[in-house]
């Protein structure tokens, strides 16, 4: 018998993806699922694609239901995890897939989110550079993990090596992202309907107001200690899932493509789930669907004196549920890649 797992919010996209991935995990056994609007229904009714969990019955999301497990994944709307997590025992590993515990600054929280700030947990991107190496070191010694924002993961991992090495100007970062609507969750919205999305592309939360902006700046300051700036523009496109992030930065005076590529190869060359493509190749979202991978391609635009890094990932896997499970593996002392797919699906 492995670790007993509860998944709160398993009726949503992120929670459903946690269930899908955990079905292949050799040590994490899901025994409880919760979903406030689905109480009494089975997973098979609410998430018909999850045949391996079909007979589990949704319970209400309460501390009493979630306590008594070894691991609890919270896939709840922003602002709903903090109060519940505060009541769970200290010896339970809790992974929050929402935003409640991502930001280290209370001022940032109140600037971008409503409600109470619940403090920061260990951030769940193992590959992210820090002053001491990688975040995986901290994840191996924690019981509280904040899974990342999907857009923040894409931009942070795309730019972190260059920022850490001082090869770009940290106060001149730009990111434009094509994103699928599943990142907004399962709740209905006219803007996310097929009739609005098909045949169109729409920028949203423009002008520095997107909630992932402070998360990106927080991540990129982990090595330098400097809070830079980022112009961040997401564009909603008609693909169910996935992110393609085109990130650019002004080059430092001594930077060139050879040196930049060497820095990225050193940063990610030994990583299983973050891969730098060969020179001249760039990733597509379709190459990451269903996989816990983030693919990177880079080039130098000499005429504009800018680094260009293109990142692709599946927002529900490497961007959310996969990152949560990868981080949980580290915290539990399990192989980091346990239960996580390296290969995507095609076509």
N, C-alpha and C positions, 0 to 999 in steps of 0.2 A: 504494500500500500504506500502510495506516494504522499505528497502534501495535499491536504484538504483545502479546496479553493472555493470561494464564493465570488460571483461576478454580479455587482450591482449595476443596474442600468443595462442589462443584457438584451433588452428589447430594442435598443438603438443600434446605429451603425457601428460605432466604436465597440460597444459591448458585444455585439454579435460577432465582430471580427476577433475579439479576444476569445470567444467560445470556439470559433472555427480553428484558430491556431492552436489552442490548448487541446483540441481533440487529438492532435498528433504528438503531444508532449509526453515523454516517458515518465515524468515524475509528478506532474501537476494534474490532479484529478478534480474536475468541477463537480461539486455535490450540491451546490445551492446557486440559484439564479433569482434575481429580484428585478422588478420593474413595476413602478407604481400603477401605471395605467393598464398593466397586463396581469394583475394578480388573479390567480386561479386558472389562467390559460397555460397551455404547454408551449415549450420552445418550438415544437413542430408547427403549431398554429401561427405563431408570431414571426418566426424565422424559418420558413419552410426549407431553406437550403441547408440547414444544420441538422442533417439526419442523425448524426451521432449523439446529439443532445436532445432529440425530439421529445423524449418522455419527461424531461425535467419540467416541473411546474413552477411558474413564477410566484414568488412571495413578495410581500411588501418590503420596501427598503427601510429597515429599522436597524438600530444598533443591536437589538436582541437577536434578530435573524442573522446578522453578519458576524457577531461574536462567536467564538468557538471554532473558527477556522484557522488554518496555518497562514493562509494568504487571502487577501481581499483585494480585488480589482474594483475600483470605483469609476464607472463610465457614466457619470451623471452630468447634467447641464452645469455650466459654470455657476458657482455660487452655492451649490447644493452639497458639495463633498465635505467642506470644512467642518461643519457642526457634527456630522456623523463620524468623521474620522477622529475628532477630538475625544470621542467616547469609546473608541476601540482600544483594547488592551495594548500595552507597549510591546508585548512579545509577538504580536501579530504583524506580519509583513503587509503593509498597505501601499498599494500603487494607485495614485490618483491620475486618471486620464483626462480630467478636466483641468481648468486653469487655477484652481483655488490655492495651490501651493507652489506655483512656478516662480513667482516674482519675489526677489529679495528685498525690494524697496516698497514700503507701505505707501509712499507717495505715488509710485508708479501704479500700484493697484488702484488707488482711488481715482487716479487720472483716467484709467481705461476701463474699470469694472465697477459695477454697483455693489453695495453691500460690504460686509466686514472682511478685512484682511486676516487671513489665518496663518501667516508666516510662511517661510519658504522651506521646502524639503529638498533632499538631494535630487538634482536634475537628471532625468533619465535618458541621456544621450552618451553612452559609454565612450564613443570615439572622439568626443569633443575635447580639444586641447585645453589644459589648464596650466597654471604656473608650475605644478608638480608633475605633469605628465598628461594623463587622461582622466576623464570623470569616472571611468570604470573603477579606479582605485577607491574613490569615495563610495561608489555604489556597493562595493563588496563589504562595506562596514556600516550598513544602515538598515533600518526597519521602516523607513518612510521615503517613498519615491514619488516625485512629480514627473509624470510622463510629459513629453514636450508638446508644444504646438507644432502641427505638421509643417506650416509655412516657415516657422522659426527654425525647425530642423534643417530644412532645405537650404535656407540662406546662410545659417550659421556654419554648417559644415562646408558649404561652398566657399566661404570667404575666410574662415578661421586660420588656415595655414598661412595665407598671405598676410593677414593682419598680424598674426603672432610673430612672423619673421620680419615685420617692418617693411615689407615690399610694396605696400599700398598705403595711401593716405586714409587714415581711419575716419576722417571727417568728410569724406567724399565717396560714400558708398551708395549704390543705386541697385534696387532689385525690382524687377517686373515679373510677375508670376502668372502663368495660366493654370487655373485650378478647377477641379471638378466639384460639383455641388455637394457631394457626400461629406465634404469637410464641414458643412454647416449643420450636420446632424440630420435626423430623420423627421423632425417636426416639419409640418407643411408650411409652404410659403409660396405665394404666386410667382415670385422671382425665380424660384427653383423648379418650377413646373416645366414639363417638356415643351409646352407651347411657347414659353418665354425664352427657353434656352436654345432650342434647335434652330440652326441657321443664324445664330447671333453670338456675340461676345460682349460682355459688359464689365467695365471697371467698377470697383466698389470700394467703399471706405478709403477714399482718396485724400491725400494731404496730411499724412502722418497720424491718422486717427485709428488705424487698425490695431487691434489688441496685441498682435505679435511684434509690434515695433519695439516696445521696451524689453521684451524677451530676447530679441535678436541682439540689441545693444548690450544687454546683460551678459549674454553668451560670449560676445566678441571682446568683452572687457576682462574675461577670465585670465588671460595671459598678460595683457598690456597694462591692466588696471586703469585704462583710459576709456571713458564713455564717448564714443564717436557719434556720428549721425548716419542715418540711412533714410533714403527716399524709397518708400516701399509702396508698390502699387499692385494689388491683386486683380486679376481679370477672370471673371467667370466664363468658362467655355463649356460646350456641350460634350463632355466626357463624364461618365459616372464617377470615376475616381482617378486620382493622379495629380501630380504637380510638376510643372516644368518651370523652373526658376532661372531666369537670365539675370545674373548678378555682375555688375561692373564696378570698378574702383580705379581712381587715378593712381598711376604708378609712382612709386618713390624714385628719386633720382638715380639710384644705382640698380634698379630692377630691370631684368630682361627675361625673355621667355625661358631660356635655358635654366636660369637660376630658379625661376618660379616653379617650373615643372619638377625640378629636383626637390624643392621644398614640399610639394604635394606628394611626390612619390615617397619621401621619407615619412610624411605624416600618415599616409593611408596605405602604404605598400604592404603592410602586414595585416591589414584589416580584412575581415571576411565579408562584411556587409557594406562597406564604403569602398568604391572602386573608381580609380582614375583611368579613363580610357586613353588609348594611345594618341599621340599627336595627330590632329586632323580629323579625329572622330568625336562625335557629340551624341549624347544620349537622347532617347525618345521615351516618353512615358510608357508606351506599350511594352518596353523591355523590362519594366519593373512591376507590372501588375501582378499581384498575388505574392510577391517576393519581399523579403525583408532587406532589400538592397537599396542603396542610393548610388546612382551613377553620375560621374562628373566628366565634363570635357572642358578644356580651357584653351584660350588663345590670347595673344596680345594684339590689340588694335593700335599699331604704332602711330598712325596718323592722329588718333585721338588721345594717345598716351594713356590708354586704359587697359586694365586686365578685364577679360570677359570669361566668366565661369558659368557654365550651364549645368544645372543639377536636375535630375529626374528621380522621382520616387512615387510609390503608392502611398497616398496620404493616410489610408486606413491601416497599412501594415507598418512599414518603416517609420511613417509619420505619426503613428499612434499606438496601435495594439502590439505590433511587433517590437517597437522600442520599449513598451511597458514590460513585455515578457522577457526580452533580452536583459533588461535591468533587473528584473526579478530573479532571473537565473544567477546573476552575479551575487545578489544579496543572499541567496540561498546556498551559495557554494556549489552550484551546478555548472556544467559546461555552458558557456555563454550562448552557444548556438542551439541549445537543446530545443527541439520542437519548432524551429524557425526555418522556413523555406528559403533556399538560396536561389532557386530557379523560379522564373515567372511563368506566365501562361501566354500562349500565342495560338492562333492570331488574336 
